[in-house]
Amino acid sequence: MLSRARFLKHVAVCAFTIAGISAGGASAQDQQPAQQAAQQGNGLPTQGWFKTCNDNGQANVCIVQNYARAENGQVLTAVGLITPQGGNGQPMLQITVPTFRVIPAGVTMQIDNANPQRVDYALCTNEQCIAQAPLTDTLVNAMKRGGKVTFTSVNVRQQPNPVDVTLSGFTAAYDGDPISQPDLVESQRNLDESIKKMAVDRRKKIEEAQQSATGGN
């Protein structure tokens, strides 16, 4: 059985793999209202909630996860519900946000209009900060009943950055089978292509607006 320290190290590595938050994500989050950018109703394709399971020989874990993205495709917040299989550790909630956060503030988690809960940071790197707390049945059931969950971190300018994540599809992902690796790769490829296409379309609109403003010259 894994010791708690080794298990925490393992799930932290899982978070690095899951989140994919670059340092550029911090810039995007600080430059625009994160709540508006991550509504998932802005036309940006999303993978929604999905489950993956992995056995690396040390710990077999299943992770139900979701990414909130800005309109440029950058990840603003990643959330993972980590459930070890075979009794190898305690289920954990992990919330990954860009770096340059106010550490004592932690990440506030609020489901619909319920009382917000603070999740303390477990570690920060040059690229991201990870908040972590035990995953309880009470929290899982609240997420199953909820409509959205809002994660709020505080940046170095002392500005709160709320990010909304829909809970639509959470129950199906949590109770259902994990996505296969080929399907996960295909889903990510389709998402990347959609984001690139939207970027091209935005660029064209900007160029057309500039041409109109200058009389087509």
Secondary structure, DSSP 8 states (H G I E B T S, - for coil): ---HHHHHHHHHHHHHHHH---HHHHHHHHHS-HHHHTSS-SS-----SEEEEEE-SS-EEEEEEEEEE-TTS-EEEEEEEEEESTT-S--EEEEEEESSB-GGG-EEEEETTS--EEE-EEEE-SSEEEEEEE--HHHHHHHHH-SEEEEEEEBTTS-EEEEEEE-TTHHHHHHS----HHHHHHHHHHHHHHHHHHHHHHHHHHHHHHHHHTTT-
